[in-house]
Amino acid sequence: MSINSTSSKSLNRLENVLIIGNGGRENSLAWAIQKNDLVKKVYLIPGNAGSERIDKCERLKIDINKQNELVEKLYFLKIDLIVIGPEIPLANGLADYLREKDFKVFGPGRDGAKLEYSKSWAKEFMQDANIPTAKFWKVNSFEEAKKIIYSSSIPLVVKVDGLASGKGVFIPESTKECLEAAESIFNGKFGNTNNLVVLEEKIKGPEVSVFALCDGKKYVILPSAQDHKRLNEKDKGPNTGGMGAYSPAPLLTDFYLDKIIKEIIEPTIEELNKKNIDYRGVIYFGLMITESGPKVIEYNCRFGDPECQTIMPLMDQNFVFLLEKCSMGNLSNDEKIKTSNKVSGCVIATSEGYPNEYRTGLPIKIGEIDSCNCQVFDSGTSLSKNGELLTDGGRVLSIVCQDKNFDIVFEKAYKNLKKIHFDGIYYRNDIGHQVRKNLSEEN
């Protein structure tokens, strides 16, 4: 990545940065931010066991819901920029509260976060802005859902209206599966209380993730990525929060990117402005490249995970300036992000049983990792009282590597994974299958 040298002239102080969140996404953001020479300290709330293995990083034991205590601590630490990683604090309005206290915050307010925390609102938003997306129905009872499902000639996609940690989308293969998915949501599987489900026409094509850093009016686009949502190889099994990713995505040609900018990204920002939403953060566009062109599957109001882990190593030390400028509504339109001449790939190691029930507290042993252009970002880890690394989540570790082509990248990633051990470790062996030429030889 390269930003014009004039981009940072007006930035006077950027010594202390706070990142809120506890996953691999937040660790990769911390890793990218600490590369900047101006940054003296990166704090994480709450972070995880891997956070303090990153240079300049320190974890803070503060409950973000105790807002007075939080603000007092942040004033004391002279925090210059706050980056909010996960969707839940954004949906709860934490960015609004911290801005009211005069902090620079990268992350949308509650109104902008509605793009993610209400699928039905987001679909209506796209409809208002004439943004290409699948046909949909908003239903508030299982009886209403049944009528629409039975009237469709093909199974419909079923989506939880609220937040579901990336697991609230069902892509049924039959009418029976479609009904079961809708019924499980209405029966409270995800604890959602608004009693809304979105049924959506099933569209076909490869998926791609595009991220736009937005200052409320202007934007800059990060390298694209492709995520692997399904648990099992050959893209089978239940949806997860993400089993791996790679960047950039070769399928996103200049032709498609131009269409996405004109038909999706710019209309999205224009519609946000029409609704008086001052969106200062990243907008994630989950897209499908269909026969009729790119269509939006979903928005997220934060960096994707594991796409973020995959993209961050492609950023240079000036990345943090972009986040600060977005937080200030101060992009100049002359910022240029150039991808490194390397490509990047990420594989997630999960606990046995994920995305359903799984055990935690299992010891993790990490052998001698090839750290040349490779990173290990902890996702769900903790430390025992005697300092032993333990599993503490469904997705445990992200293994990320960069090199001149994807075959070398994933060869390195899987070689490193063989040096990591915990009971029940699971990972897909075919991450990046779309771009790996030597997949059969590697496995």
C-alpha positions as CSV (number, residue, x, y, z in Angstrom):
1,M,0.0,0.0,0.0
2,S,1.2,3.5,-0.7
3,I,-0.3,6.8,0.3
4,N,0.9,10.1,-1.1
5,S,3.4,11.7,1.2
6,T,1.1,14.8,1.4
7,S,-1.7,12.7,2.9
8,S,-0.3,12.8,6.5
9,K,1.0,16.4,6.7
10,S,-1.9,17.6,8.7
11,L,-1.7,14.8,11.2
12,N,0.0,16.1,14.3
13,R,-0.2,13.3,16.9
14,L,-0.8,9.6,16.6
15,E,1.1,8.0,19.5
16,N,-1.6,6.0,21.3
17,V,-4.1,3.9,19.5
18,L,-6.9,1.8,21.1
19,I,-8.4,-1.2,19.4
20,I,-11.7,-2.7,20.8
21,G,-12.2,-6.4,20.2
22,N,-10.8,-9.8,21.1
23,G,-10.3,-11.7,17.8
24,G,-7.9,-12.3,15.0
25,R,-9.3,-9.3,13.2
26,E,-8.2,-7.0,16.0
27,N,-4.8,-8.6,16.4
28,S,-4.1,-8.1,12.7
29,L,-5.2,-4.5,12.9
30,A,-2.9,-4.0,15.8
31,W,-0.1,-5.6,13.9
32,A,-0.6,-3.3,10.9
33,I,-1.0,-0.2,13.0
34,Q,2.1,-0.7,15.2
35,K,4.3,-0.7,12.0
36,N,3.9,3.1,11.9
37,D,6.9,4.9,13.5
38,L,4.7,7.6,15.0
39,V,2.7,5.0,17.0
40,K,4.2,4.4,20.4
41,K,1.5,2.2,22.0
42,V,-1.4,0.1,20.8
43,Y,-3.9,-0.9,23.5
44,L,-6.5,-3.6,23.1
45,I,-9.7,-4.1,25.0
46,P,-9.9,-6.9,25.8
47,G,-7.6,-8.5,23.2
48,N,-6.6,-12.1,23.6
49,A,-3.5,-14.2,24.6
50,G,-1.8,-13.3,21.3
51,S,-2.2,-9.6,21.5
52,E,0.9,-8.9,23.6
53,R,3.1,-10.9,21.3
54,I,2.7,-8.1,18.9
55,D,5.2,-5.2,19.2
56,K,4.0,-2.1,21.1
57,C,0.8,-3.8,22.2
58,E,-0.8,-4.0,25.7
59,R,-4.1,-5.4,26.8
60,L,-6.4,-3.4,29.1
61,K,-8.8,-5.0,31.6
62,I,-11.7,-2.6,31.3
63,D,-15.4,-3.4,30.7
64,I,-16.5,-1.2,27.7
65,N,-20.0,-1.2,29.1
66,K,-18.8,0.8,32.2
67,Q,-18.6,3.9,30.1
68,N,-17.5,6.4,32.7
69,E,-14.6,4.2,33.8
70,L,-13.7,3.6,30.2
71,V,-13.6,7.3,29.2
72,E,-11.6,8.2,32.3
73,K,-9.0,5.6,31.4
74,L,-8.8,6.7,27.8
75,Y,-8.3,10.3,28.8
76,F,-5.5,9.2,31.2
77,L,-3.8,7.2,28.4
78,K,-4.1,10.1,26.0
79,I,-5.7,8.0,23.3
80,D,-5.4,9.6,19.9
81,L,-7.5,7.2,17.8
82,I,-10.0,4.4,18.6
83,V,-10.7,1.6,16.2
84,I,-13.8,-0.5,17.0
85,G,-13.5,-4.0,15.6
86,P,-16.6,-6.0,16.3
87,E,-20.2,-5.3,15.2
88,I,-21.9,-5.6,18.7
89,P,-20.4,-2.5,20.3
90,L,-21.0,-0.6,17.0
91,A,-24.6,-1.7,17.0
92,N,-24.9,-0.6,20.7
93,G,-23.7,2.9,19.8
94,L,-20.3,2.9,21.4
95,A,-18.8,5.0,18.5
96,D,-21.5,7.6,19.1
97,Y,-20.7,7.8,22.8
98,L,-16.9,8.1,22.4
99,R,-17.3,10.8,19.7
100,E,-19.4,12.8,22.1
101,K,-16.4,12.6,24.5
102,D,-14.2,14.1,21.7
103,F,-12.3,11.0,20.7
104,K,-11.5,10.3,17.1
105,V,-13.2,7.0,16.3
106,F,-13.0,4.7,13.3
107,G,-16.3,2.9,13.2
108,P,-19.8,3.9,12.3
109,G,-22.5,5.1,14.8
110,R,-25.5,3.0,15.6
111,D,-27.4,4.4,12.6
112,G,-24.7,3.3,10.2
113,A,-24.2,0.0,11.9
114,K,-27.8,-0.8,11.0
115,L,-26.5,-1.9,7.6
116,E,-25.3,-5.0,9.4
117,Y,-27.5,-5.5,12.5
118,S,-30.8,-5.4,10.5
119,K,-30.8,-7.5,7.3
120,S,-34.3,-6.3,6.5
121,W,-33.4,-2.6,6.9
122,A,-30.3,-3.2,4.7
123,K,-32.4,-4.8,2.0
124,E,-34.9,-1.9,2.0
125,F,-31.9,0.5,2.0
126,M,-30.6,-1.2,-1.2
127,Q,-34.1,-1.1,-2.7
128,D,-34.3,2.6,-2.0
129,A,-30.9,3.2,-3.6
130,N,-31.6,1.0,-6.6
131,I,-28.5,-1.2,-5.6
132,P,-28.5,-4.6,-7.3
133,T,-29.4,-7.4,-4.9
134,A,-31.5,-10.5,-4.7
135,K,-35.3,-10.3,-4.4
136,F,-36.4,-10.6,-0.8
137,W,-39.3,-10.9,1.6
138,K,-39.5,-9.7,5.2
139,V,-41.6,-12.0,7.3
140,N,-42.5,-11.8,11.0
141,S,-44.1,-15.2,11.6
142,F,-43.4,-18.8,10.7
143,E,-46.9,-19.0,9.1
144,E,-46.1,-16.1,6.8
145,A,-42.7,-17.7,6.0
146,K,-44.3,-21.0,5.1
147,K,-46.6,-19.4,2.5
148,I,-43.7,-17.8,0.7
149,I,-41.4,-20.8,0.9
150,Y,-44.1,-23.1,-0.5
151,S,-44.9,-20.7,-3.3
152,S,-41.3,-20.7,-4.5
153,S,-40.1,-23.1,-7.1
154,I,-36.6,-23.3,-5.6
155,P,-35.5,-23.2,-1.9
156,L,-35.0,-19.7,-0.6
157,V,-32.0,-18.4,1.4
158,V,-33.1,-17.8,5.0
159,K,-31.5,-15.0,7.1
160,V,-31.6,-14.0,10.7
161,D,-32.6,-10.3,10.8
162,G,-30.2,-9.4,13.6
163,L,-26.6,-10.2,14.5
164,A,-25.6,-13.8,14.5
165,S,-21.7,-13.9,14.4
166,G,-21.7,-14.8,10.7
167,K,-23.8,-18.0,11.4
168,G,-27.3,-16.6,10.7
169,V,-27.5,-17.4,7.0
170,F,-28.9,-20.7,5.8
171,I,-28.7,-21.8,2.2
172,P,-31.0,-24.8,2.1
173,E,-31.0,-27.5,-0.6
174,S,-34.7,-28.3,-0.2
175,T,-38.0,-26.9,0.8
176,K,-37.9,-29.0,4.0
177,E,-34.5,-27.5,5.0
178,C,-35.8,-24.1,4.2
179,L,-38.8,-24.5,6.6
180,E,-36.5,-26.0,9.3
181,A,-34.2,-23.0,9.1
182,A,-37.0,-20.5,9.3
183,E,-38.7,-22.3,12.2
184,S,-35.4,-22.5,14.2
185,I,-35.0,-18.8,13.9
186,F,-38.5,-18.0,15.0
187,N,-38.1,-20.5,17.9
188,G,-35.2,-18.3,19.2
189,K,-32.1,-20.2,18.0
190,F,-30.2,-16.9,17.8
191,G,-32.0,-15.1,20.6
192,N,-33.3,-12.4,18.3
193,T,-36.2,-10.6,19.8
194,N,-37.5,-8.6,16.8
195,N,-39.2,-11.6,15.4
196,L,-38.1,-10.9,11.8
197,V,-36.7,-13.2,9.2
198,V,-35.5,-12.3,5.7
199,L,-36.2,-14.8,2.9
200,E,-34.2,-14.2,-0.2
201,E,-34.1,-15.4,-3.8
202,K,-31.1,-17.7,-4.3
203,I,-28.6,-16.2,-6.8
204,K,-25.6,-17.9,-8.3
205,G,-22.0,-17.0,-8.8
206,P,-18.6,-16.6,-7.1
207,E,-18.5,-14.4,-4.0
208,V,-16.0,-11.7,-3.3
209,S,-15.5,-9.2,-0.4
210,V,-14.8,-5.5,-1.0
211,F,-13.9,-3.0,1.7
212,A,-14.3,0.7,1.4
213,L,-12.9,3.0,4.1
214,C,-15.3,5.9,4.4
215,D,-15.1,9.3,6.0
216,G,-18.8,10.1,5.6
217,K,-18.6,11.4,2.1
218,K,-15.4,10.1,0.4
219,Y,-14.0,6.6,0.3
220,V,-10.9,4.6,-0.5
221,I,-10.9,0.9,-1.5
222,L,-8.8,-1.8,0.1
223,P,-7.6,-4.9,-1.8
224,S,-10.4,-7.4,-2.5
225,A,-10.6,-10.8,-0.8
226,Q,-12.5,-14.1,-1.1
227,D,-13.7,-15.8,2.1
228,H,-14.6,-19.4,2.6
229,K,-17.7,-19.5,4.8
230,R,-18.5,-23.2,4.7
231,L,-17.0,-25.5,7.4
232,N,-15.9,-28.4,5.2
233,E,-13.9,-28.8,2.0
234,K,-15.4,-28.3,-1.4
235,D,-17.5,-25.6,0.3
236,K,-19.8,-28.0,2.0
237,G,-21.3,-28.0,5.5
238,P,-22.8,-25.3,7.7
239,N,-21.9,-21.6,7.4
240,T,-19.2,-20.4,9.8
241,G,-17.7,-17.0,10.7
242,G,-15.0,-17.9,8.0
243,M,-12.5,-20.7,7.6
244,G,-9.9,-18.9,5.5
245,A,-9.4,-16.3,2.8
246,Y,-7.1,-14.9,0.2
247,S,-6.3,-11.5,-1.2
248,P,-6.5,-10.0,-3.8
249,A,-9.2,-11.9,-5.6
250,P,-8.3,-12.4,-9.3
251,L,-11.9,-12.7,-10.3
252,L,-12.4,-9.0,-9.5
253,T,-11.3,-7.5,-12.8
254,D,-11.1,-3.8,-13.5
255,F,-14.3,-4.2,-15.4
256,Y,-16.2,-5.6,-12.4
257,L,-14.6,-3.2,-10.0
258,D,-15.7,-0.2,-12.1
259,K,-19.3,-1.6,-12.1
260,I,-19.1,-2.2,-8.3
261,I,-17.9,1.4,-7.7
262,K,-20.6,3.0,-9.9
263,E,-23.5,0.7,-9.1
264,I,-22.9,-0.3,-5.5
265,I,-20.3,1.6,-3.5
266,E,-21.1,5.2,-4.6
267,P,-24.9,4.7,-4.4
268,T,-24.5,3.2,-0.9
269,I,-22.6,6.3,0.3
270,E,-25.0,8.6,-1.4
271,E,-28.0,6.8,0.2
272,L,-26.3,7.0,3.6
273,N,-26.0,10.8,3.1
274,K,-29.6,11.1,2.0
275,K,-30.5,9.4,5.3
276,N,-28.3,11.9,7.2
277,I,-26.0,9.0,8.3
278,D,-22.4,10.3,8.8
279,Y,-20.6,6.9,8.2
280,R,-17.0,7.0,9.4
281,G,-15.6,3.5,9.2
282,V,-15.3,0.6,6.9
283,I,-18.2,-0.7,4.8
284,Y,-17.9,-4.3,3.9
285,F,-19.6,-5.3,0.7
286,G,-20.3,-9.0,0.5
287,L,-20.9,-9.5,-3.3
288,M,-21.8,-12.2,-5.7
289,I,-20.7,-11.9,-9.3
290,T,-23.8,-13.2,-11.1
291,E,-24.5,-13.6,-14.9
292,S,-26.3,-10.2,-14.8
293,G,-23.4,-8.5,-12.9
294,P,-22.3,-7.9,-9.3
295,K,-25.0,-8.0,-6.6
296,V,-24.9,-7.3,-2.9
297,I,-25.4,-10.3,-0.6
298,E,-24.9,-8.4,2.6
299,Y,-23.3,-5.4,4.2
300,N,-21.1,-5.5,7.3
301,C,-20.2,-2.4,9.3
302,R,-16.7,-3.6,10.2
303,F,-13.7,-5.5,8.7
304,G,-14.5,-9.1,7.9
305,D,-12.8,-11.9,9.8
306,P,-10.7,-13.6,8.3
307,E,-10.4,-11.2,5.4
308,C,-8.9,-8.6,7.7
309,Q,-6.1,-10.9,8.8
310,T,-5.4,-11.6,5.1
311,I,-5.4,-8.0,3.9
312,M,-3.5,-6.3,6.8
313,P,0.0,-7.8,5.8
314,L,-0.4,-6.1,2.4
315,M,-0.6,-2.7,4.1
316,D,2.3,-0.4,4.7
317,Q,3.0,1.7,7.7
318,N,0.7,4.6,6.5
319,F,-2.4,2.5,6.8
320,V,-3.2,4.0,10.2
321,F,-3.3,7.5,8.7
322,L,-6.3,6.4,6.5
323,L,-8.2,5.2,9.6
324,E,-7.5,8.5,11.4
325,K,-8.5,10.6,8.3
326,C,-11.8,8.7,8.0
327,S,-12.4,9.2,11.8
328,M,-12.0,13.0,11.2
329,G,-14.1,13.1,8.0
330,N,-10.9,14.2,6.3
331,L,-10.1,12.1,3.3
332,S,-8.8,14.3,0.5
333,N,-9.7,12.1,-2.6
334,D,-6.0,11.8,-3.5
335,E,-5.2,8.8,-1.3
336,K,-4.0,5.8,-3.3
337,I,-3.9,2.3,-1.9
338,K,-1.7,0.0,-4.0
339,T,-1.5,-3.7,-3.2
340,S,1.9,-5.1,-2.4
341,N,3.3,-7.1,-5.3
342,K,2.7,-10.1,-3.1
343,V,-0.5,-12.0,-2.5
344,S,-1.8,-13.2,0.9
345,G,-3.6,-16.2,2.2
346,C,-5.1,-17.2,5.5
347,V,-6.2,-20.5,7.0
348,I,-8.2,-20.7,10.2
349,A,-7.6,-23.5,12.8
350,T,-10.8,-24.2,14.7
351,S,-11.9,-26.3,17.7
352,E,-13.6,-29.6,17.1
353,G,-17.4,-29.1,17.0
354,Y,-17.3,-25.5,15.7
355,P,-19.6,-23.8,14.7
356,N,-21.8,-25.7,17.2
357,E,-20.6,-26.9,20.6
358,Y,-16.9,-27.2,21.3
359,R,-14.5,-27.5,24.2
360,T,-12.3,-24.7,25.4
361,G,-9.3,-24.6,27.8
362,L,-7.2,-27.1,25.7
363,P,-3.4,-26.5,25.7
364,I,-2.0,-25.2,22.4
365,K,1.6,-26.2,21.4
366,I,3.2,-24.0,18.7
367,G,6.5,-25.4,17.2
368,E,9.0,-23.6,15.2
369,I,7.0,-21.5,12.7
370,D,8.5,-20.1,9.5
371,S,7.9,-16.5,10.3
372,C,9.3,-15.0,7.1
373,N,6.3,-13.3,5.5
374,C,4.1,-15.4,7.8
375,Q,2.0,-14.4,10.8
376,V,0.0,-16.2,13.5
377,F,-2.9,-14.1,14.7
378,D,-4.7,-15.5,17.7
379,S,-8.5,-15.5,17.5
380,G,-9.9,-17.5,20.4
381,T,-7.1,-18.0,22.9
382,S,-6.4,-17.3,26.6
383,L,-3.6,-17.9,29.1
384,S,-3.8,-20.3,32.1
385,K,-2.6,-19.0,35.5
386,N,0.9,-20.4,34.8
387,G,1.0,-18.7,31.4
388,E,0.1,-21.7,29.2
389,L,-1.6,-20.9,25.9
390,L,-5.2,-22.4,25.8
391,T,-8.0,-22.6,23.3
392,D,-10.8,-20.1,24.2
393,G,-13.1,-20.1,21.1
394,G,-14.4,-21.8,18.1
395,R,-11.9,-20.2,15.7
396,V,-8.6,-20.4,17.5
397,L,-5.8,-19.2,15.3
398,S,-5.3,-17.5,11.9
399,I,-2.2,-18.6,9.9
400,V,-1.4,-16.0,7.3
401,C,1.4,-16.0,4.6
402,Q,2.4,-13.8,1.7
403,D,4.5,-14.5,-1.4
404,K,4.6,-14.1,-5.1
405,N,1.8,-16.6,-5.9
406,F,-0.9,-18.4,-4.1
407,D,0.6,-21.9,-4.4
408,I,3.6,-20.8,-2.4
409,V,1.5,-18.8,0.1
410,F,-0.7,-21.8,1.0
411,E,2.2,-24.3,0.9
412,K,3.8,-22.1,3.6
413,A,0.5,-21.7,5.6
414,Y,-0.2,-25.5,5.7
415,K,3.5,-26.2,6.6
416,N,3.1,-23.9,9.5
417,L,-0.2,-25.4,10.6
418,K,1.5,-28.8,11.0
419,K,3.6,-27.1,13.7
420,I,0.5,-26.2,15.7
421,H,-1.2,-28.8,17.9
422,F,-4.2,-28.9,20.2
423,D,-6.8,-31.6,20.8
424,G,-9.4,-31.6,18.1
425,I,-7.7,-29.1,15.8
426,Y,-9.6,-28.8,12.5
427,Y,-8.9,-26.8,9.4
428,R,-9.8,-27.0,5.7
429,N,-7.1,-28.2,3.4
430,D,-8.5,-26.5,0.3
431,I,-8.6,-22.9,1.3
432,G,-7.8,-20.9,-1.9
433,H,-8.8,-23.7,-4.1
434,Q,-9.9,-21.2,-6.7
435,V,-6.4,-19.8,-7.1
436,R,-4.1,-22.8,-6.3
437,K,-2.7,-24.6,-9.3
438,N,-1.0,-27.4,-7.3
439,L,-3.8,-28.2,-4.8
440,S,-3.7,-32.0,-5.4
441,E,0.1,-32.1,-5.0
442,E,0.0,-30.1,-1.7
443,N,-2.5,-32.4,0.0
